[in-house]
Amino acid sequence: MKDHSLNTPWSNHERISLGIDVKSKLLLMVILSSTILFMITFEQLIACYFLAIFLGIIYQTNFRSVLAKSLISLPLVFSLSLLALVSRTRSTTLTFGDFSVAYSPMELAFFYFLRSELLVINALEVIESEESFFDIIYGLSALGLPRFFVNVLLFMYRTTLDLQLEALRMIDSRNVRSHGQKLGTSLFSYRVIGYMVGAVFLRSLQHSRQRKDALISRGYTGQFHVRNIRFTARGATILWLFTILSLLVLMSASIHMLSIGR
């Protein structure tokens, strides 16, 4: 189970320093995401899927967890692909440099679906490779992300944990008081669910105010003091190699491995 505490133990940082540091992972995620956005062929898309798998192996990521969480984004990704399908009635040409590919509306929607899902998997691999999501936030801070965005991301994640804990407590409490009886499909059941959702948000708001007062009383000035995250030798090496590989993928538009979209 991942550590959700605010302060990540130093042993985790020392263990991570022996492999790839979080700053290198975040930069690799940005490079691969940028490469994906410039892709116009299915061949390049498949090559980037292999690159993502390669990075996941290096990160020692739990691929089962990544795939399970990527399923949550499927409705949104499918909706965007469906929007691209219904908004175009003619074939569309994608251009990169001097190379262009024509796609039918169905092929374009399928291309957007695969590309969007790859972006999600790319981000999840980095998140799942760390012991705690707070390490991701600290890495973004070390890379120079503005303090405002770091604080917003940090408190959003902490509030999400509060919502999850409150919902679990409320569900357990209801199960105890109702002797395990499940909610049905009656109007009364929907009212109970609505009250539970409202109570969760109200309690979360109350906890947020308490956390704000606690931070101010302890001298919080808008900046969290965390241990400096340095680039490791392995992380810097893989970062350079992957940058070269990404450039080669972008330059390989003339290599045809599939006939889809031709």
C-alpha positions as CSV (number, residue, x, y, z in Angstrom):
1,M,0.0,0.0,0.0
2,K,1.3,3.4,-0.8
3,D,2.2,5.9,1.8
4,H,-0.2,8.9,2.0
5,S,1.5,10.7,4.8
6,L,2.6,14.3,4.2
7,N,6.2,13.6,4.9
8,T,7.9,10.9,2.8
9,P,10.4,8.8,4.9
10,W,14.0,9.4,4.0
11,S,14.6,5.7,3.5
12,N,12.3,5.9,0.4
13,H,14.3,8.8,-1.0
14,E,17.5,6.9,-0.4
15,R,16.1,3.8,-2.1
16,I,14.8,5.8,-5.1
17,S,18.2,7.5,-5.4
18,L,19.7,4.1,-6.3
19,G,17.6,4.0,-9.4
20,I,15.8,6.7,-11.4
21,D,14.9,9.9,-9.6
22,V,11.5,11.4,-9.8
23,K,12.7,14.5,-11.7
24,S,14.0,12.3,-14.5
25,K,10.7,10.4,-14.6
26,L,8.7,13.6,-14.9
27,L,10.9,14.9,-17.7
28,L,10.7,11.6,-19.4
29,M,6.9,11.8,-19.1
30,V,6.9,15.3,-20.7
31,I,9.2,14.2,-23.5
32,L,7.1,11.1,-24.4
33,S,3.9,13.1,-24.1
34,S,5.3,15.8,-26.5
35,T,6.4,13.0,-28.9
36,I,2.9,11.5,-28.8
37,L,1.3,14.8,-29.6
38,F,3.4,15.1,-32.8
39,M,2.6,11.6,-34.1
40,I,0.5,11.3,-37.2
41,T,0.9,7.6,-38.2
42,F,-0.1,4.4,-36.5
43,E,3.5,3.2,-36.9
44,Q,4.8,6.0,-34.8
45,L,2.0,5.4,-32.3
46,I,3.0,1.7,-31.9
47,A,6.6,2.7,-31.5
48,C,5.6,5.0,-28.6
49,Y,3.6,2.3,-27.0
50,F,6.8,0.2,-27.0
51,L,8.7,3.1,-25.5
52,A,6.1,3.5,-22.8
53,I,6.3,-0.3,-22.0
54,F,10.1,0.1,-21.9
55,L,9.9,2.9,-19.4
56,G,7.4,1.0,-17.3
57,I,9.9,-1.9,-17.1
58,I,12.7,0.4,-16.1
59,Y,10.5,2.1,-13.4
60,Q,9.4,-1.3,-12.1
61,T,5.9,-0.2,-12.4
62,N,2.9,-2.4,-11.5
63,F,1.4,-2.8,-15.0
64,R,-1.7,-4.4,-13.6
65,S,-2.5,-1.3,-11.5
66,V,-1.7,1.0,-14.4
67,L,-4.1,-0.9,-16.7
68,A,-6.8,-1.0,-14.0
69,K,-6.6,2.7,-13.3
70,S,-6.5,3.5,-17.0
71,L,-9.9,1.9,-17.4
72,I,-11.3,4.9,-15.4
73,S,-10.4,7.2,-18.2
74,L,-12.0,5.1,-20.9
75,P,-15.4,6.9,-20.9
76,L,-13.8,10.3,-21.3
77,V,-11.3,9.1,-24.0
78,F,-14.1,7.3,-25.8
79,S,-16.3,10.4,-25.7
80,L,-13.6,12.6,-27.2
81,S,-13.0,10.1,-29.9
82,L,-16.7,9.9,-30.6
83,L,-16.8,13.7,-30.8
84,A,-14.0,13.6,-33.4
85,L,-16.0,11.0,-35.4
86,V,-19.3,12.9,-35.5
87,S,-17.7,16.3,-36.1
88,R,-16.0,15.2,-39.4
89,T,-17.8,14.0,-42.4
90,R,-14.8,13.9,-44.8
91,S,-11.3,12.4,-44.7
92,T,-8.8,14.4,-42.7
93,T,-5.1,14.9,-43.4
94,L,-2.6,15.0,-40.6
95,T,0.7,16.8,-41.4
96,F,4.1,16.7,-39.8
97,G,6.8,18.4,-41.7
98,D,6.8,17.3,-45.3
99,F,4.9,14.1,-44.5
100,S,1.1,13.9,-44.5
101,V,-1.4,11.1,-43.9
102,A,-5.1,11.0,-44.9
103,Y,-7.6,9.3,-42.5
104,S,-11.3,8.6,-42.8
105,P,-13.4,9.8,-39.8
106,M,-13.5,6.3,-38.3
107,E,-9.7,5.9,-38.6
108,L,-9.1,9.3,-37.2
109,A,-11.4,8.6,-34.2
110,F,-9.5,5.3,-33.6
111,F,-6.2,7.1,-33.9
112,Y,-7.2,9.8,-31.3
113,F,-8.5,7.1,-29.0
114,L,-5.2,5.2,-29.0
115,R,-3.2,8.4,-28.7
116,S,-5.2,9.7,-25.7
117,E,-5.1,6.4,-23.9
118,L,-1.3,6.3,-24.4
119,L,-1.0,9.7,-22.7
120,V,-3.0,8.4,-19.7
121,I,-0.8,5.3,-19.4
122,N,2.3,7.4,-19.7
123,A,1.3,9.5,-16.7
124,L,0.1,6.6,-14.7
125,E,3.4,4.7,-15.1
126,V,5.2,7.6,-13.4
127,I,2.6,7.9,-10.6
128,E,2.5,4.2,-9.9
129,S,6.3,3.9,-9.8
130,E,6.6,6.2,-6.8
131,E,5.9,5.2,-3.2
132,S,3.7,8.2,-2.7
133,F,2.0,10.8,-4.8
134,F,3.6,13.4,-2.6
135,D,6.9,12.4,-4.2
136,I,5.5,13.5,-7.6
137,I,4.5,16.8,-6.1
138,Y,7.9,17.4,-4.5
139,G,9.5,16.5,-7.9
140,L,7.3,19.1,-9.7
141,S,8.4,21.6,-7.1
142,A,12.1,20.7,-7.6
143,L,11.7,21.2,-11.4
144,G,10.5,24.8,-10.8
145,L,6.7,24.5,-11.0
146,P,5.2,27.7,-9.6
147,R,4.5,27.5,-5.8
148,F,0.9,28.2,-6.3
149,F,0.3,25.2,-8.6
150,V,2.3,23.0,-6.3
151,N,0.2,24.0,-3.3
152,V,-3.1,23.6,-5.2
153,L,-2.0,20.1,-6.4
154,L,-0.9,19.1,-2.9
155,F,-4.1,20.2,-1.2
156,M,-6.3,18.8,-3.9
157,Y,-4.7,15.4,-3.4
158,R,-5.0,15.7,0.4
159,T,-8.6,16.6,0.1
160,T,-9.2,13.6,-2.2
161,L,-7.8,11.4,0.6
162,D,-10.2,13.1,3.1
163,L,-13.2,12.4,0.8
164,Q,-12.2,8.8,0.4
165,L,-11.8,8.3,4.2
166,E,-15.0,10.0,5.0
167,A,-16.9,8.0,2.4
168,L,-15.5,4.7,3.8
169,R,-16.4,5.7,7.4
170,M,-19.9,6.7,6.4
171,I,-20.4,3.4,4.4
172,D,-19.2,1.3,7.4
173,S,-21.4,3.3,9.7
174,R,-24.5,2.7,7.6
175,N,-23.7,-1.0,7.2
176,V,-23.5,-1.4,10.9
177,R,-26.8,0.5,11.6
178,S,-28.7,-1.3,8.8
179,H,-27.2,-4.8,9.7
180,G,-25.6,-5.1,6.2
181,Q,-28.9,-4.4,4.3
182,K,-28.2,-2.9,0.9
183,L,-29.8,0.1,-0.5
184,G,-32.5,-0.6,-3.1
185,T,-33.8,1.5,-6.0
186,S,-36.6,3.3,-4.1
187,L,-36.9,7.0,-3.7
188,F,-35.8,6.7,-0.1
189,S,-32.6,5.0,-1.1
190,Y,-31.7,7.8,-3.5
191,R,-32.4,10.3,-0.8
192,V,-30.1,8.5,1.6
193,I,-27.3,8.4,-1.1
194,G,-27.8,12.1,-1.7
195,Y,-27.5,12.9,2.0
196,M,-24.4,10.8,2.3
197,V,-22.7,12.6,-0.7
198,G,-23.6,16.0,0.8
199,A,-22.3,15.0,4.2
200,V,-19.0,13.8,2.8
201,F,-18.4,17.2,1.1
202,L,-19.4,19.2,4.1
203,R,-17.1,17.2,6.4
204,S,-14.3,17.6,3.9
205,L,-14.8,21.4,3.8
206,Q,-14.7,21.4,7.6
207,H,-11.5,19.4,7.6
208,S,-10.0,21.8,5.1
209,R,-10.7,24.8,7.4
210,Q,-9.1,22.9,10.3
211,R,-6.1,22.1,8.3
212,K,-5.7,25.7,7.2
213,D,-5.9,26.9,10.8
214,A,-3.3,24.3,11.9
215,L,-0.9,25.3,9.2
216,I,-1.2,29.0,9.9
217,S,-0.6,28.4,13.6
218,R,2.5,26.5,12.8
219,G,4.0,29.3,10.7
220,Y,3.1,28.0,7.2
221,T,4.1,30.6,4.6
222,G,3.0,28.8,1.4
223,Q,6.1,26.7,0.9
224,F,6.8,23.1,2.0
225,H,10.4,22.3,3.1
226,V,11.3,19.0,1.5
227,R,14.6,17.3,0.9
228,N,16.4,18.3,-2.3
229,I,15.9,15.9,-5.1
230,R,18.9,15.4,-7.3
231,F,19.3,13.7,-10.6
232,T,20.8,10.3,-10.4
233,A,23.4,9.0,-12.9
234,R,21.0,6.3,-14.1
235,G,18.2,8.8,-14.4
236,A,20.2,11.3,-16.4
237,T,21.6,8.6,-18.7
238,I,18.1,7.2,-19.5
239,L,16.8,10.8,-20.0
240,W,19.4,11.5,-22.7
241,L,19.0,8.2,-24.4
242,F,15.2,8.5,-24.4
243,T,15.4,12.0,-25.8
244,I,17.4,10.6,-28.7
245,L,15.0,7.7,-29.2
246,S,12.0,10.1,-29.2
247,L,13.7,12.2,-31.9
248,L,14.3,9.1,-34.0
249,V,10.6,8.1,-33.7
250,L,9.6,11.6,-34.9
251,M,12.0,11.3,-37.8
252,S,10.8,7.8,-38.8
253,A,7.6,9.0,-40.6
254,S,8.8,7.3,-43.8
255,I,9.0,3.9,-42.2
256,H,5.7,2.0,-42.9
257,M,5.0,-1.0,-40.6
258,L,1.3,-1.0,-41.0
259,S,-1.1,-0.2,-43.9
260,I,-3.7,1.3,-41.6
261,G,-4.7,4.8,-42.7
262,R,-3.0,4.6,-46.1
